[in-house]
Amino acid sequence: MASSCLSPGVVPLLLVLHWKHGAGSPLPITPVNATCAIRHPCHNNLMNQIRSQLAQLNGSANALFILYYTAQGEPFPNNLDKLCGPNVTDFPPFHANGTEKAKLVELYRIVVYLGTSLGNITRDQKILNPSALSLHSKLNATADILRGLLSNVLCRLCSKYHVGHVDVTYGPDTSGKDVFQKKKLGCQLLGKYKETIAVLAQAF
Amino acid sequence: MALFVVFQTTFFLTLLSLRTYQSEVLAERLPLTPVSLKVSTNSIHQSLHLQWTVHNLPYHQELKMVFQIQISRIETSNVVWVGNYSTTVKWNQVLHWSWESELPLECATHFVRIKSVMDDASFPEPNFWSNWSSWEEVSVQDSLEKGILFVFPKDKLVEEGSNVTICYVSRNIQNNVSCYLEGKQIHGEQLDPHVTAFNLNSVPFIRNRGTNIYCEASQGNVSKGIEGIVLFVSKVLEEPKDFSCETQDFKTLHCTWDPGTDTALGWSKQPSQSYTLFESFSGEKKLCTHKNWCNWQITQDSQETYNFTLIAENYLRKRSVNILFNLTHRVYLMNPFNVDFENVNATNAIMTWKVHSMRNDFTCLCQIELHGEGKMMQYDVSIKVNGEYFLSELEPATEYMARVRCADASHFWKWSEWSGQNFTTLEAAPSEAPDVWRSVNSEPGNHTVTLFWKPLSKLHANGKILFYNVVVENLDKPSRSELRSIPAPANSTKLILDRCSYQICVTANNSVGASPASIIVISADPENKEVEEERIAGTDGGFSLSWKPQPGDVIGYVVDWCDHPQDVLQWKNVGPNTTSTVISTDAFRPGVRYDFRIYGLSTKRIACLLEKKTGYSQELAPSDNPHVLVDMLTSHSFTLSWKDYSTESQPGFIQGYHVYLKSKARQCHPRFQKAVLSDGSECCKYKIDNPEEKALIVDNLKPESSYEIFVTPFTSAGEGPNATFTKVTTPDEHSSMLIHILLPMVFCVLLIMIVCYLKSQWIKETCYPDIPDPYKSSILSLIKFKENPHLTIMNVSDCIPDAIEVVSKPEGTKIQILGTRKSLTETELTKPNYLYLLPTEKNHSGPGPCICFENFTYNQAASDSGFCGHVPVSPKAPPSMLGLMTSPENVLKALEKNYMNSLGEVPAGETSLNYVSQLASPMSGDKDSLPTNPVEPPYCSEYKMQMAVPLRLALPRPTENSSLSSITLLDPGEHYR
């Protein structure tokens, strides 16, 4: 039984479910035909929960964005289009007209990407703006919901579509960047997040 | 020997040549040129790091050398820095040297070269510089990532007030680049077409999160991107202040200091400054974990003297302070313990405490503070281990707080913390008699005496007052005395005494005993002495009172008054040699009258009223105006009066009244003066200086004129409130005269009318009887006038009727009489239908035939057969016609014409009855009088009757109802039938 839990398909999932801020190392690649096994049975109304979580994220995305760029100081609040435009490279695509399975896979990739990026942003802002408690709180809350969403999406993929592995990409590692670049990348990521989450909430 | 000399000479020559050779060789190899110069960069510190070696160094030899380094920027000829670096060089040693650039290295290519010179004493002059090494180029721009704009330096840490150079690199020279610091544009110097540098002098500290500096590249109005840096500006590290160390137990030194400003920056760019303690005698060092204190363990090797250096340090600066001290001089005792009080009574107590023992011969200096009753007393005492102090002169029944602190008596460093305890002294008997006063109301047969006393102050009460004893002793009958105990906190009692002299003693009592007695005597004589009241003026400080001294011996004076609005009796005792005082209290209110009574206290303690004074602490303007009555109004004067106005209940002494008069006349009346009101209007003003004069006659007025008056009192503070003026209009001058004439006339007329009414029957019979006397008829005079001798007047007595013809009227014929609604039929039952004009047989005296005619004049029923003056009116007849037909004038005219036709010259005024001839055709022949008569009944012309029309019936009221009245008078239905 223990050996089945530690099967190659589950380990990356556990890693994803318990990622920490700034965890940037890529998941080990597992075979495509790996079996899907989950420890706990999935909830019945998973899709409703996913929709609800997406709606919740969509409702708070703009406030998070505003809190973020306000905390960065000038020139951010007055140059959103130049500094916080949603031109994020390597952001996973999403096709709203795909099948549910395809959409869930794409959603999975996006949530993983956003999760790591938000982790980096949260880490950076706690160091740079230690007194911006409201921003920290909002970032943490968003990351929590994303983790729950990821778990639900994975459960759905695994239970219904028997998808045990999804290739993912992570957000850019900002640790080597200078402070201004970190602020800028964070702002761009949150701008992209606000835009994407609206599409996702609509698509599901 | 010669050989030896030769050998010696050869040896020296060889040695000399060798030395010469060696010198030549060194001279050939020197100068020692630096080689293998390598330059690297450190972007974080914006520094160039040089490393090189020196060739040709002798093996195992150290030489002191000077290296000159030259640094150029952008191009080799642009030398920005030249400097020397001296060091000792070993063989094969790699030398290192760094140079920090004020301009970010990414913004310009740098070139470095180096040369050297020997600066060693073992090699005498001349020394000369080596050749320059070749230029070493350093360019960081090539390593930049993709992008169109770069700003440097990244995340630089500088100190507040320092100068910083920033720069940008623009890949596209077509772009216009603008740079901003906290939103404010900054201007720089272009180093090359791609690079511009900005010198920021004395950068300020804005926030610990850093300062955003950004540049925006644009072409025209199109932005190509924004890039920026965060500059971290640290506050300047301050030197620690108030650094000191002390011990409480000779085991640990506790060092404290004021750290000053925290220089920590966000983004972990710089943590808070660190503090390190270094002791020079022991050479020990300790990194302090707290920013304002640190503990140092005292070693057991009996070190007495310590030299501490406190070092504060951050990334940019290091500061230090130093103290040197003897450990025994830095003893800070722990606070005393076991503080207690023994033998506490009303005025004394013993305080005890203990201190922590430091060593055997240790002496403490202790300080005691005693707080109580708002006062503080301080005592010092030296002790060993157990402290004790006798506290005396304490107040009874008082809570005290005593505390103690101690210090090393031999080397005072600082006091310990306080240790304290509260205690309360015991009670004692009150020390002073209560201050007693009284008010006396004399009534027939007795006095009502109200005693007042003031509560004893805490100082004199010496405890909680439980009750007051009042002993009333009859001085006239000494055997009788009465004791009353009145529980506290009462401060008054009422006594009803008969007409005897009484001595009253009042004492205050607490749990320990009674106070001295306060004695007051009420004499048997009533206090109804008439004393004139004097007015006084109050000031801000109160009332200043003075009085004439009482003749004879007095033990003092008492001034009493009532506080308003509480109406509480207040009094003040004044010494026997004082005849003035100032009564000042916060209770005095402006606009309130205070009455003061000054009593002298005789040696027998009997109070005698000396003077009365009254006044206001501050007079105010009157609060209301009098209600003014206007009477005795004539055409030339009227009287104003305000008798009901009370001058006593005003917020100031009423000094008089101002009477304002407004009239259309521009000139003021005598005694009045022109005045301008607050609204700017002009009027006349009369001033009454006597407050009791509450009436004024305003005369010299014009008849039929309107005046406005306003009366307001005034005090020293001003007039009463503004109010509306009262209007008075003088009557017409002749109206009174008319009244004098018209009234008697009206009375006379009324009297005549009453007489006429009462004597109407007599007048009627006299002036216009119902049956005219032919002899009195005017016809008779007419006949006489024509002097017709043949005509005689038939005497009634001469007429003997032969027969009486009775003509009965049709039954049911009824004519309603207007107003009475009584049918004629009913009326006629009591009257004959005919008048018997002919004499009865026995009365017959005349021989001739008798003419009998029916006199319809007196037969009201005749009208039922038609009246020519009345025209039946169709219901549809227009009202105008009705008016014409029924107007009294028309009727009268018609009747007058008939008179003329029938009677000719008979004056109408002689009788009120109109006789209509039966032969005459009253209506048909009178078309002029009724030209508009639309319907004329044909039988009217045939109807012939003689009738009298009572005017009151024939003249209906000239109203619309007049036609109806006519119809009612002559019922149309009946009429047509």
Interface residues (C-beta under 8 A of the other chain):
Chain A: Q72 G73 E74 P75 F76 N79 K82 L83 I127 L128 N129 P130 D178 V179 F180 K183 K184
Chain B: V151 K154 D155 Y180 E182 G183 R209 G210 N212 Y214 E216 S223 G225 I226 E227 G228 I229 V230 G266 W267 S268
